[in-house]
Amino acid sequence: MIRKTEEKVNAIALRKQGKTYSDILRTIPVAKSTLGIWLKEAKLSVAENRKFTEAKRLASLRGGQAKKKQRIEKQQKIFLEAKSKIRSLSEYEFFLIGVCLYWAEGTKEKEYRPGSQVAFSNMDPKMVILFLKWLDIICKIPKNMITFEITLHESHRERLDEVRRFWSKTTGFSVSNFSKVYFKRSKIKKTNRKNVGEKYHGVLKIRVRQSSDLVRKIASWSEGIFQEVLKIKNK
């Protein structure tokens, strides 16, 4: 009984120091329900309550930082393990990647609009770089056959020079190649879009002059890939 009384006194003292239930239970190994009864009987002063609230806030902050660190470490591990699966690409594999990329993001020829040019739009700089490299290495398209268009939200009009410099640096083309700009108006004052900060550089459209034959080739290559995929059987 004396021991329980001492434990109760010590538990209340620790609580007044701002310790949490978990902190106290690590020092005084009693049932959590028992600890709850003891602490309910303890009347904390305003100063003691303030100290406990601050200690609880700091403990929560430390817990959040620890979880963030664990999440980042786990994320980095996943990235490294996944990246290690990618081997050196052959030219043929790069050819297939480019075809599929255009298949997903490029303009297709329509029956009611024959003679379409190659046109690829994206806001991801890495996809833009990949596609331009594909045009150069695989399709042997000269630089002077490539043109660009930027579509930018109206609210970023004042950043136009910055946006042009960004795409110039990304693509390796002169800033003068990015003179054609379309501004997108929004009737909604508030938006849930995340691409509204300084990292937003609009959508870049890459066009290839006199490329209707290439559009048709890409369509045929895409169909060929699809037909080969249908032949793959589950093991």
C-alpha positions as CSV (number, residue, x, y, z in Angstrom):
1,M,0.0,0.0,0.0
2,I,2.9,2.3,0.9
3,R,4.5,1.6,-2.5
4,K,1.3,2.4,-4.3
5,T,1.0,5.7,-2.4
6,E,4.6,6.6,-3.3
7,E,3.9,5.7,-6.9
8,K,0.8,7.9,-6.9
9,V,2.7,10.9,-5.4
10,N,5.5,10.4,-7.9
11,A,3.1,10.1,-10.8
12,I,1.3,13.4,-9.8
13,A,4.7,15.1,-9.5
14,L,5.7,14.0,-12.9
15,R,2.4,15.2,-14.3
16,K,2.9,18.6,-12.8
17,Q,6.3,18.7,-14.5
18,G,4.5,18.4,-17.8
19,K,5.1,14.7,-18.5
20,T,2.7,12.8,-20.7
21,Y,1.0,9.5,-19.8
22,S,3.5,7.6,-21.8
23,D,6.4,9.4,-20.1
24,I,5.0,8.6,-16.6
25,L,4.2,4.9,-17.5
26,R,7.8,4.4,-18.6
27,T,8.9,5.5,-15.1
28,I,6.0,4.1,-13.0
29,P,4.8,0.7,-14.4
30,V,1.1,0.7,-13.4
31,A,-2.0,0.1,-15.4
32,K,-3.0,3.1,-17.5
33,S,-6.5,3.0,-16.0
34,T,-4.9,3.4,-12.5
35,L,-2.8,6.2,-13.6
36,G,-5.8,7.9,-15.1
37,I,-7.6,7.8,-11.7
38,W,-4.6,9.2,-9.9
39,L,-4.1,12.1,-12.2
40,K,-7.8,12.9,-12.3
41,E,-7.6,13.5,-8.6
42,A,-4.6,15.8,-9.0
43,K,-5.6,19.5,-9.4
44,L,-3.1,21.3,-11.6
45,S,-2.5,25.0,-11.3
46,V,-2.8,27.4,-14.3
47,A,1.1,27.4,-14.5
48,E,1.3,23.6,-14.3
49,N,-1.4,23.3,-17.0
50,R,0.5,25.7,-19.2
51,K,3.7,23.7,-18.7
52,F,1.9,20.5,-19.5
53,T,0.3,21.9,-22.7
54,E,3.7,23.2,-23.9
55,A,5.3,19.8,-23.1
56,K,2.6,18.1,-25.0
57,R,3.0,20.4,-28.0
58,L,6.8,19.8,-28.1
59,A,6.3,16.1,-27.8
60,S,3.8,16.2,-30.7
61,L,6.3,18.2,-32.7
62,R,9.1,15.7,-32.1
63,G,6.8,12.9,-33.0
64,G,5.8,14.6,-36.3
65,Q,9.5,15.3,-37.1
66,A,10.3,11.7,-36.4
67,K,7.5,10.5,-38.7
68,K,8.6,12.9,-41.4
69,K,12.2,11.6,-41.2
70,Q,11.0,8.0,-41.4
71,R,8.8,8.8,-44.4
72,I,11.7,10.6,-46.2
73,E,14.0,7.7,-45.5
74,K,11.5,5.1,-46.7
75,Q,10.8,7.2,-49.9
76,Q,14.5,7.5,-50.7
77,K,14.9,3.7,-50.2
78,I,12.0,3.1,-52.6
79,F,13.4,5.5,-55.2
80,L,16.9,4.0,-55.1
81,E,15.7,0.4,-55.3
82,A,13.3,1.2,-58.1
83,K,15.9,3.2,-60.1
84,S,18.4,0.4,-59.8
85,K,16.0,-1.7,-61.9
86,I,16.6,0.5,-65.0
87,R,19.5,-0.6,-67.2
88,S,21.2,1.1,-70.1
89,L,18.7,1.7,-72.9
90,S,19.3,0.5,-76.4
91,E,18.3,2.7,-79.3
92,Y,15.4,0.4,-80.1
93,E,14.1,0.6,-76.5
94,F,14.4,4.4,-76.7
95,F,12.5,4.3,-80.0
96,L,9.6,2.4,-78.3
97,I,9.6,4.8,-75.3
98,G,9.2,7.8,-77.7
99,V,6.4,6.2,-79.6
100,C,4.4,5.4,-76.5
101,L,5.1,8.9,-75.1
102,Y,3.7,10.5,-78.3
103,W,0.8,7.9,-78.3
104,A,-0.2,9.2,-74.9
105,E,0.5,12.9,-75.2
106,G,0.8,13.8,-78.9
107,T,-1.7,15.0,-81.5
108,K,-3.2,12.3,-83.8
109,E,-4.4,12.7,-87.4
110,K,-8.2,12.7,-87.7
111,E,-10.1,11.5,-90.7
112,Y,-11.8,14.8,-91.0
113,R,-8.5,16.7,-90.7
114,P,-5.8,14.9,-92.7
115,G,-2.3,16.2,-92.9
116,S,-1.8,17.0,-89.2
117,Q,1.7,18.0,-88.0
118,V,3.5,16.3,-85.1
119,A,2.4,18.2,-82.0
120,F,3.4,17.2,-78.5
121,S,2.2,19.1,-75.4
122,N,3.4,18.8,-71.8
123,M,4.3,20.8,-68.7
124,D,6.9,18.3,-67.4
125,P,10.4,19.5,-68.4
126,K,11.7,15.9,-68.3
127,M,9.1,14.7,-70.8
128,V,9.9,17.7,-73.0
129,I,13.6,16.9,-73.0
130,L,13.0,13.2,-73.6
131,F,10.7,13.9,-76.6
132,L,13.1,16.5,-78.2
133,K,15.9,13.9,-77.8
134,W,13.7,11.3,-79.5
135,L,13.0,13.6,-82.4
136,D,16.7,14.3,-82.8
137,I,18.2,10.8,-82.3
138,I,15.4,8.5,-83.6
139,C,13.6,10.7,-86.1
140,K,16.6,12.8,-87.3
141,I,14.5,16.0,-87.2
142,P,16.7,19.1,-87.7
143,K,16.3,21.9,-85.1
144,N,15.1,24.4,-87.7
145,M,12.0,22.2,-88.3
146,I,10.9,22.5,-84.6
147,T,8.7,25.3,-83.3
148,F,7.3,26.0,-79.9
149,E,4.1,27.4,-78.3
150,I,3.5,28.2,-74.7
151,T,0.1,28.2,-73.0
152,L,0.1,30.1,-69.7
153,H,-2.5,31.0,-67.2
154,E,-3.4,34.7,-67.4
155,S,-2.5,35.2,-63.8
156,H,1.2,34.5,-64.7
157,R,1.4,37.1,-67.5
158,E,4.0,39.1,-65.5
159,R,6.3,36.1,-65.4
160,L,6.3,35.6,-69.1
161,D,10.0,36.5,-69.6
162,E,10.9,34.1,-66.8
163,V,8.8,31.4,-68.4
164,R,10.5,31.9,-71.8
165,R,13.9,31.7,-70.2
166,F,13.0,28.5,-68.4
167,W,11.9,26.7,-71.5
168,S,14.9,28.0,-73.4
169,K,17.2,26.6,-70.8
170,T,15.3,23.3,-70.6
171,T,15.2,22.7,-74.4
172,G,18.6,24.3,-75.4
173,F,16.8,26.5,-78.0
174,S,17.1,30.3,-78.1
175,V,14.6,32.5,-76.2
176,S,13.5,33.9,-79.6
177,N,12.0,30.5,-80.4
178,F,9.3,31.0,-77.7
179,S,7.6,34.1,-79.0
180,K,4.2,32.4,-79.6
181,V,2.3,32.5,-76.3
182,Y,-1.4,31.8,-75.6
183,F,-2.9,33.0,-72.3
184,K,-5.5,30.9,-70.6
185,R,-8.2,32.7,-68.8
186,S,-9.9,31.4,-65.7
187,K,-13.4,32.4,-64.6
188,I,-12.8,30.9,-61.2
189,K,-11.2,33.2,-58.7
190,K,-10.2,30.4,-56.3
191,T,-8.6,27.2,-57.5
192,N,-7.4,23.9,-56.1
193,R,-4.6,23.7,-58.7
194,K,-1.2,23.1,-57.2
195,N,0.7,24.4,-60.3
196,V,0.2,28.1,-59.4
197,G,3.6,29.0,-57.8
198,E,7.0,29.9,-59.2
199,K,7.5,26.4,-60.3
200,Y,4.6,26.8,-62.8
201,H,5.9,27.4,-66.3
202,G,2.8,26.7,-68.3
203,V,2.4,24.0,-71.0
204,L,4.9,23.8,-73.8
205,K,3.7,22.5,-77.2
206,I,6.4,21.2,-79.6
207,R,5.5,21.2,-83.3
208,V,7.4,19.8,-86.2
209,R,7.0,21.4,-89.6
210,Q,6.0,19.4,-92.6
211,S,5.6,16.2,-90.5
212,S,2.3,14.6,-91.6
213,D,4.2,11.5,-92.8
214,L,5.8,11.2,-89.4
215,V,2.4,11.5,-87.7
216,R,1.3,8.5,-89.8
217,K,4.4,6.5,-89.0
218,I,4.0,7.1,-85.3
219,A,0.3,5.9,-85.6
220,S,1.5,2.7,-87.3
221,W,4.3,2.2,-84.8
222,S,1.8,2.6,-82.0
223,E,-0.6,0.1,-83.6
224,G,2.3,-2.3,-84.0
225,I,3.2,-2.1,-80.3
226,F,-0.4,-2.7,-79.4
227,Q,-0.6,-5.8,-81.6
228,E,2.6,-7.2,-80.0
229,V,1.3,-6.5,-76.5
230,L,-1.8,-8.6,-77.3
231,K,0.4,-11.6,-78.1
232,I,2.0,-11.5,-74.6
233,K,0.6,-14.3,-72.5
234,N,0.5,-14.7,-68.7
235,K,3.1,-17.1,-67.5
